[in-house]
Structures are given as C-alpha cells and as structure tokens.
Amino acid sequence: MGDTQICAITNVANSTQNGATCWRGGQQPNGSSQFISISSGSKFSCGVLESSYRVVCWGNSAIASRIQSGFGNERMVNIYAGGRHACGMNTNGFLICKGDNNNGQLNVPSNLVSNEYFGLSMGMNHSCGIQFVNHTVVCWGGNGAFSSNVTESISFESVVAGLDFTCGLTTSNFSVVCWGPGWTSNMYPQGAALPLPMILPVQPTITATSNVAQLSSSSPVSRSSTLRRQGSRLMRRQRSVTSSKHADRAEEFLFTDLAAATNDFSLENKIGAGSFGIVYKGKLPDGREVAIKRGETGPRTKKFQEKESAFDSELAFLSRLHHKHLVRLVGYCEERDERLLVYEYMKNGALFDHLHDKNNVEKSSSVVNSWKMRIKIALDAARGIEYLHNYAVPPIIHRDIKSSNILIDANWIARVSDFGLSLMGPDQSNRDYSSRPMKAAGTVGYIDPEYYGLNVLTAKSDVYGLGVVLLELLTGKRAIFKSEAEPMSVVDFAVPAIMAGELTKILDNRVGPPEPSEVEAVELVAYTAMHCVHLEGRDRPTISDIVSNLERALAAVDDSHGSISSGPISFVSD
C-alpha cells in the first residue's frame, strides 16, 4: 500500500506468471510485466521484473522515472518503497537505495557489516533494516531522528514503518516495539489490545518509555519459552538416540577437559569461527589434535535458543553423517549454558585462507597454486555435497557453502564443514529441485539470489554457493571484493568473461596460464561454474552433474594425453 494506491502481485491460475494489478486510483504497470516483488510509496509503485531482475516503476512520472533510472541495470531480488524513495537487495546481497535523499533516507550506514540486511521497511523520510549478523534493527534518515538506534540490543523478526515511526516484532517473546519521532506514549490507551501472531492469541499491555513503547505480556513469554523448551527436549531425545548409535564416534566431554585442551580457550589457539561460535585448536590428554567450537557466551549471545539450535543441528547431523569429504565429529559437551563441539583437526586450514591470504603472492606461496590441486579440491567438496543431497536419508541442504567452510586435512583432502545452518531437505522424488518455504540464511556473496528473494529453499541453493567457490578457485578473487573502490561480486566479474570466451583474462595470475594439457580442464570448470550461478535454480546443474564434470576435468589434468572433448558439456534443467 502507498498513500492512496494499493497494488498486488496476481498469480494466474495454472500459470507461473506473476503480474501486478493496482486499484484505488493507482496506475497500472505497462504491458504484461511479470514480477517477483512490488511495493508502493507516495504516488508511485515499483516492481522487480521476473525476467531480468531489473526495477521498473510507474505512477507519478517524475518520481517513478527518477527511481527507476536510479536503479538502472542493477539486478535486484526485492524492492521496498518509502515516501519518494525505494531500497532493495541486489543479487550480490548488497543494499541499494534510490530516490529523494532530502532527509538522508538513502544514506545507508557504511560502518555496518557488509550492508547485510533483511526485513527492510521505508517510512516517508526514513529507512530501516534488520541486520543479518544479529537481527538488530538499524534506521537512517529522518534528519537524524533515528540515528540513536534505541533498539541496538533487541533482536527482531520483522519490522514495518509508518510515516515517521517504525515498529518491530521481537524475537525473544513476540512483543511489539515502536520508536521514532512520530510515536508517543499516548498513541494507545493503557491496556489496549494489539493483534499478535495467531499462535499467541493474547491481549498484551503497553509500557512506554519516552518515545519507545514496548507491547508485552507474560503469556507470550511463558508460552513461547515452554514451546522452545519442549522443542529442545525433543531434539535432544532424538539426538541422544542418534548419538548412541555412534557412541564410539561421538564422545561426551567435560568442559574442564576441553578448557585444558585449549589452554583455557586462549587467543593463541583461536583458529576460526563457525555458525554459532569460535573455533579453537586443542590437544586432548591422549594426544589427539582436535578443533573445538565453543558457542558464544556473554553479551554477544543475543538469544540462547539460537546457539542451542545451531549446536543441536550440527550434533544431530554429524552424528549420523560419515563421509571422506565431510569433517568428522569427535564429540560434544553440554554443561549449563556451555555448548561445544569437537571435530577432527584439519591441519591445512580453510580453502579461503589459502586463496586469500595476504602472503599468497606467487605460485610458490601455496600448494593450492596449481590447477590440478584446485580442481581436486573442488571435486572433493562437490563429492561431500553430493553425499548430503543424494545419499543422506533424508537428504540434507547445507545452506552455507563457501570457501571458509571447505577445510583441508593433512593429506590435502578437502572436506565440507559447519552444519549449524543445515536443514533436512524435502524428501520428494525430485531431490534436486523439491522446495520448501524458508527464511533465507547464509553468507552474502554465496547466498542463492532465488532463495534470498523468494524464501524458497532447494538443493540448488547449495549448487549456487559451490559455483561461487569454483569462481574463487579460478580467479583468486573473494566472493565480494573491491574493484576501483566499489564492491563487486566474483560472479559479475567472471561470468561475462567466461561467456565471451575470454577466460584467460580473469584467471588467477598466481597459478598462471594453464598448460596445454590443462586448458580444456580449466575451461570445463569455468563453464560448470557459470551454470552453477544462474539466477534461477532450475537452470543450474545438479550436484551429480558437477561431480561428473569435475571428475572429467581432473582426469584430463592427470593424463597429459587425455582429452575431455570426448563427451559434451550438458546439463539437464529440472
């Protein structure tokens, strides 16, 4: 809804086409455009085209044309309109805002982590978004009226803006918090009822402090806590049964033993971070070297349930997953608020570190600076993902495939790690493209644009992330890197060159031009990567297709007389 007009995406029966219709005086979009997202502001509306991911706007010609031209050729996955401005996420995961900026409503704070937002909302002269990293809300614009960020310690599930105030639904107990210059404590009489989610049919009361009002109730707190406790117990019961089958593989450790193994979790032993905590190198009393992931404690832990969920997820999955190309779980620890997982130690660290270490400046700097080794690592990772998608029962979608989650052991075998965001995939006949609604999670630069924009999760979301990793291996560039002081994705950097047949222009100089026996192999990896990062999941290869192509590529490098041209490069769309 805008100030006067209302617009909606219309789904035609027995059709995948999603047009838009406006009423109450709202002008209609031109032609028969199909949209994945639409939004209305003051006398204008905008939508993201399904065919090209470009923004088109209609309504007041001056406003609409200004905003549309501002977005230009940006490929977007969603759009949110305000008074005379609009913001949305592009396919690289960056927030883009265009339109009037007379109150700073386009000035996205630059000191925040990679501009990673979801749940955007636009007021007349201000903008707000929920940060991916901790679910806190940040607002900007409104002539600085929102800059104090009164919600910096509150985690939110969703936000919505009025003309000059914003309200959000909190994660902790589903209460509603409102703030901004247009919100005052007398906007609702004490004890007024506001609608809450249907699972919590209660009448909350309102407590107000200055211009921040929090709608709260003991009922939603106690009930939601009960639901979470019950869910946690069920998960633990299920996990204990699963774990008992692998008791020899999943040991239960005492916290004091793990603290001793890491020298009381000293900074010197810190080797990385995972989905719910910090990872430390440790040495057990029997001499085994391990990696110990400790759930965050203290003020950085906004929600204990979040840590618990990631811990339960990894423990439940890894207790029953055993494959050469998956990091093996050694054991776990649950004591009071402490949650720790113990893995086998990967001596050669993460692929990300090898590719992007500042000391890796020439061919001799790292073992991974050869096309054979890079193709082998890619194949190892693909085989691990293939096991998750095709052989685990039920199948598993990792949701966070990236180079920092591909670890390398002492024998230079690559393994997929970090299952804190993983989910069981829909157990349907078409495993590669069966889908389920799911709020997007993952890492900017690797996250599937279709998953991010439509909140529909499929196995092809992992394929997209693997495609980005393949492009990292080919180019040596990070998933998101600075190009002439502007952020650029490795997808936008590499795909046009691959399509134009100019692969050599984007290959990593540290590895150098491929030898004659490597040319076809590197080309096959490049074309496979290009298909993996298609915007639409149905156009991406299956993980088995990828494994097959990488096997052919590696075989060609191993055999200087071999050729991969004996078979066509083909992908079957679902």
Residue pairs with C-beta under 8 A, 6 or more apart in sequence:
1 7
1 40
2 26
2 40
2 41
2 42
2 43
2 44
2 45
2 59
2 81
3 41
3 42
3 43
4 24
4 25
4 26
4 43
5 22
5 23
5 24
5 25
5 26
5 27
5 40
5 43
5 45
5 59
6 22
6 23
6 24
6 26
6 40
7 20
7 21
7 22
7 23
7 26
7 38
7 39
7 40
7 45
8 20
8 21
8 22
8 38
9 18
9 19
9 20
9 35
9 37
9 38
10 18
10 19
10 20
10 21
11 17
11 18
12 19
17 34
17 50
18 34
18 35
18 36
18 50
19 29
19 32
19 33
19 34
19 35
20 28
20 29
20 33
20 35
20 38
20 45
20 47
21 28
22 28
22 29
22 40
22 45
26 40
26 45
26 59
27 45
27 58
27 59
28 58
29 35
29 45
29 47
29 56
29 58
30 56
30 58
33 47
33 49
33 56
34 49
34 50
34 51
35 47
35 48
35 49
35 50
36 48
36 49
36 50
36 53
36 77
36 78
36 453
36 454
37 47
37 48
37 76
37 77
37 78
37 79
37 88
37 453
38 45
38 46
38 47
38 48
38 79
39 45
39 46
39 47
39 79
39 80
39 81
39 86
39 122
40 46
40 59
40 81
41 63
41 81
41 82
41 83
41 84
41 85
41 86
41 122
42 63
42 82
42 83
42 84
42 124
43 59
43 60
43 63
44 57
44 58
44 59
44 60
44 63
44 64
44 67
44 81
44 84
45 57
45 58
45 59
45 64
45 81
46 55
46 56
46 57
46 58
46 64
46 67
46 68
46 79
46 81
46 86
47 55
47 56
47 57
47 79
48 54
48 55
48 76
48 77
48 78
48 79
48 88
48 453
49 55
49 56
52 75
53 75
53 76
53 77
53 91
53 449
53 535
54 71
54 73
54 74
54 75
54 76
55 67
55 68
55 71
55 74
55 76
55 79
55 86
55 88
56 68
57 63
57 64
57 65
57 67
57 68
57 86
58 64
63 84
63 99
66 98
66 99
66 100
67 84
67 85
67 86
67 98
67 99
70 98
70 99
71 86
71 96
71 98
74 90
74 96
75 90
75 91
75 449
75 535
76 88
76 89
76 90
76 91
76 96
77 88
77 89
77 90
77 91
77 449
77 450
77 452
77 453
78 88
78 89
78 120
78 453
79 86
79 87
79 88
80 86
80 87
80 88
80 120
80 121
80 122
81 122
82 99
82 105
82 122
82 123
82 124
82 125
82 126
82 127
82 161
83 100
83 105
83 122
83 123
83 124
83 125
83 163
84 99
84 100
85 97
85 98
85 99
85 100
85 101
85 105
85 106
85 122
85 127
86 97
86 98
86 99
86 122
87 95
87 96
87 97
87 98
87 106
87 108
87 120
87 122
87 127
87 129
88 95
88 96
88 120
89 95
89 96
89 117
89 118
89 120
89 452
89 453
90 96
91 449
91 489
91 491
91 535
92 444
92 445
92 480
92 487
92 488
92 489
92 491
92 492
93 114
93 116
93 444
93 445
93 447
93 452
93 480
94 114
94 115
94 444
94 480
94 487
95 108
95 115
95 117
95 120
95 129
97 105
97 106
97 108
97 127
98 106
99 105
99 106
100 106
101 107
102 125
103 125
103 126
103 141
103 142
103 143
104 140
104 141
104 142
104 143
104 144
105 122
105 123
105 125
105 126
105 127
105 140
105 141
105 142
106 127
106 141
107 140
107 141
108 115
108 127
108 140
109 138
109 140
112 131
112 138
113 131
113 132
113 133
114 444
114 480
116 131
116 132
116 133
116 444
117 129
117 130
117 131
117 132
117 138
118 129
118 130
118 132
118 439
118 440
119 129
119 130
119 156
119 157
119 158
119 159
120 127
120 128
120 129
120 130
120 159
121 127
121 128
121 129
121 159
121 160
121 161
121 166
122 128
122 161
123 141
123 142
123 161
123 162
123 163
123 164
123 165
123 166
123 180
124 163
124 164
125 141
125 142
125 143
125 164
126 139
126 140
126 141
126 142
126 145
126 146
126 161
126 164
126 166
126 180
127 139
127 140
127 141
127 161
128 137
128 138
128 139
128 140
128 146
128 159
128 161
128 166
129 137
129 138
129 159
130 136
130 137
130 156
130 157
130 158
130 159
130 168
131 137
131 138
132 444
134 155
134 302
135 155
135 156
135 157
135 171
135 302
136 151
136 152
136 153
136 154
136 155
136 156
136 302
137 149
137 151
137 154
137 156
137 159
137 166
137 168
138 149
139 146
139 147
139 149
139 166
139 180
140 146
140 147
142 164
142 180
142 181
145 164
145 180
145 181
146 166
146 179
146 180
150 179
150 211
150 212
151 168
151 177
151 179
154 168
154 170
154 172
154 177
155 170
155 171
155 172
155 302
155 303
156 168
156 169
156 170
156 171
156 177
157 168
157 169
157 170
157 171
157 174
158 168
158 169
159 166
159 167
159 168
159 169
160 166
160 167
160 168
161 167
162 180
162 182
162 183
163 182
164 180
164 181
164 182
165 178
165 179
165 180
165 181
165 182
165 183
166 178
166 179
166 180
167 176
167 177
167 178
167 183
168 176
168 177
168 178
169 175
169 176
170 176
170 177
171 302
171 303
172 221
172 303
173 216
173 217
173 220
173 221
173 224
173 225
174 196
174 197
174 200
174 220
174 224
175 204
175 214
175 215
175 216
175 217
175 220
176 194
176 196
176 204
176 214
176 215
177 212
177 213
177 214
177 215
178 187
178 212
178 213
178 215
179 211
179 212
179 213
180 211
181 211
183 211
183 212
183 213
184 211
185 208
185 209
185 210
185 211
185 213
187 213
188 194
188 206
188 213
190 205
190 206
191 205
191 206
192 206
193 203
193 204
194 204
194 215
196 202
196 204
196 220
200 219
200 220
200 223
200 224
202 217
202 219
202 220
203 217
204 215
204 216
204 217
204 219
204 220
205 215
205 216
205 217
206 213
206 214
206 215
206 216
207 213
207 214
207 216
208 214
228 305
232 305
232 308
232 312
235 312
235 316
236 312
238 316
239 312
239 315
239 316
239 319
242 316
242 319
242 320
243 250
243 315
243 319
245 319
245 320
246 319
246 320
246 322
249 319
249 322
249 328
249 329
249 330
250 315
250 318
250 319
250 329
250 330
250 331
250 332
251 330
251 331
251 332
251 342
252 331
252 332
252 333
252 334
253 331
253 332
253 333
253 340
253 342
254 333
254 335
255 333
255 335
255 338
255 340
257 284
257 285
258 282
258 292
258 294
258 333
258 340
258 342
259 265
261 282
261 283
261 284
261 285
261 290
261 292
262 269
262 280
262 281
262 282
262 292
263 269
265 278
265 280
265 294
266 280
269 280
269 281
269 282
270 278
270 279
270 280
271 279
271 280
271 281
271 291
271 349
272 278
272 279
272 350
272 404
273 279
274 293
274 417
274 418
274 420
275 310
275 314
275 400
275 418
275 419
275 420
275 421
276 293
276 295
276 296
276 306
276 307
276 310
276 311
276 314
276 339
276 420
277 293
277 294
277 295
277 296
277 307
277 339
277 340
278 293
278 294
278 296
279 291
279 292
279 293
279 294
280 291
280 292
280 293
280 294
281 289
281 290
281 291
281 292
281 345
282 289
282 290
282 291
282 292
282 342
283 289
283 290
284 290
288 330
288 345
289 345
289 347
290 330
290 342
290 343
290 344
290 345
291 342
291 343
291 344
291 345
291 346
292 340
292 341
292 342
292 343
293 314
293 340
293 341
293 342
293 343
294 338
294 339
294 340
295 301
295 307
295 310
295 311
295 338
295 339
295 340
296 307
297 337
297 338
301 307
304 337
307 339
308 339
310 420
310 421
311 332
311 339
311 341
311 420
313 419
313 420
313 421
313 422
313 423
314 329
314 341
314 418
314 419
314 420
314 422
315 329
315 332
315 341
317 396
317 419
317 422
318 326
318 327
318 328
318 329
318 341
318 419
319 329
320 392
321 387
321 388
321 392
321 396
321 419
322 328
323 383
323 384
323 387
324 383
324 384
324 413
324 415
325 380
325 381
325 383
325 384
325 387
325 413
325 414
325 415
325 416
326 384
326 387
326 388
326 415
326 416
326 417
327 343
327 344
327 346
327 407
327 415
327 416
327 417
328 343
328 344
329 341
329 342
329 343
330 342
330 343
330 344
331 341
331 342
332 339
332 340
332 341
332 342
333 339
333 340
333 342
343 417
344 409
346 407
346 408
346 409
346 415
346 417
347 408
347 409
347 410
348 354
348 367
348 407
348 408
348 409
348 410
348 412
349 407
349 408
350 403
350 404
350 405
350 406
350 407
350 408
351 368
351 377
351 381
351 403
351 404
351 406
351 407
351 408
351 414
351 469
351 472
351 473
352 402
352 403
352 404
352 406
353 404
354 360
354 366
354 367
354 368
354 408
355 368
355 403
355 472
355 473
355 476
356 403
356 476
356 478
357 365
357 366
359 365
360 366
360 369
360 510
361 510
362 369
362 510
363 369
363 370
363 510
363 511
363 512
365 510
366 510
367 373
367 412
368 374
368 377
369 508
369 510
369 511
370 511
371 511
371 514
371 515
371 518
371 521
371 522
371 557
372 518
372 554
372 557
372 558
373 412
374 473
374 474
374 511
375 473
375 521
375 522
375 525
375 550
375 553
375 554
375 557
376 412
376 414
376 554
377 406
377 408
377 412
377 414
377 473
378 469
378 470
378 473
378 525
378 550
379 547
379 550
379 551
379 553
379 554
380 413
380 414
380 415
381 401
381 406
381 414
381 415
381 416
381 466
381 469
382 466
382 543
382 546
382 547
382 550
383 547
384 414
384 415
384 416
385 398
385 401
385 416
385 462
385 466
385 543
386 543
386 544
386 546
386 547
388 395
388 396
388 397
388 398
388 416
388 422
388 462
389 395
389 396
389 397
389 425
389 431
389 432
389 459
389 462
389 542
389 543
390 431
390 543
390 544
394 424
394 425
394 427
395 424
395 425
395 427
395 431
395 459
396 419
396 422
396 423
396 424
396 425
397 422
397 423
397 424
397 425
397 457
397 458
397 459
397 461
397 462
398 405
398 416
398 419
398 421
398 422
398 462
398 465
399 421
399 422
399 423
399 441
399 442
399 457
399 461
399 462
400 418
400 420
400 421
400 422
400 441
400 442
400 443
400 446
400 465
401 416
401 446
401 462
401 465
401 466
401 469
402 443
402 445
402 446
402 465
402 468
402 469
402 479
403 469
403 472
403 479
405 416
405 417
405 418
406 414
406 415
406 416
406 417
406 469
407 414
407 415
407 417
408 414
408 415
409 415
421 441
421 442
423 438
423 457
425 431
425 434
425 436
425 457
425 458
425 459
426 434
426 435
426 436
427 434
428 434
430 574
431 459
432 458
432 459
432 460
432 542
432 543
432 574
433 458
433 459
433 460
433 537
433 538
433 574
434 458
434 459
435 456
435 457
435 458
436 456
436 457
437 455
437 456
437 457
438 451
438 455
438 456
438 457
439 455
440 447
440 451
440 452
440 455
441 447
442 448
442 451
442 452
442 461
442 465
443 479
444 479
444 480
445 468
445 478
445 479
445 480
445 489
445 490
446 464
446 465
446 468
446 469
446 479
447 461
447 464
447 465
448 460
448 461
448 464
448 465
448 537
449 464
449 535
450 456
450 460
450 461
450 464
450 535
450 536
450 537
451 457
451 458
451 461
451 464
451 537
458 537
459 542
459 543
460 537
460 538
460 540
461 537
462 543
463 532
463 537
463 540
463 541
463 542
463 543
463 546
464 532
464 533
464 537
464 540
466 532
466 543
466 546
467 491
467 528
467 529
467 530
467 531
467 532
467 533
467 540
468 479
468 490
468 491
468 532
468 533
470 525
470 526
470 528
470 529
470 532
471 477
471 490
471 491
471 493
471 494
471 495
471 529
471 533
472 478
472 479
472 490
473 508
473 525
474 494
474 503
474 506
474 507
474 508
474 522
474 525
474 526
474 529
475 490
475 493
475 494
475 506
475 507
475 508
476 508
476 509
476 510
476 511
477 490
477 493
477 494
478 490
479 489
479 490
480 487
480 488
480 489
480 490
481 487
481 488
481 490
481 493
482 488
483 493
491 533
493 506
494 506
494 526
494 529
494 530
495 530
495 533
497 503
497 505
497 506
498 506
498 526
498 527
498 529
498 530
499 530
503 522
503 523
503 526
504 513
507 513
507 514
507 522
514 521
514 522
517 556
517 557
517 559
517 560
517 561
517 562
518 556
518 557
520 553
520 556
520 563
520 564
520 565
521 552
521 553
521 554
521 556
521 557
521 564
522 553
524 549
524 552
524 553
524 556
524 564
524 569
525 549
525 550
525 553
527 569
528 541
528 545
528 546
528 549
528 550
528 569
531 539
531 540
531 541
531 571
532 540
532 541
532 546
533 540
534 540
537 574
538 573
538 574
539 573
540 571
541 549
541 571
541 572
542 571
542 572
542 574
545 571
545 572
549 569
552 564
552 567
553 564
555 562
555 564
556 562
556 563
556 564
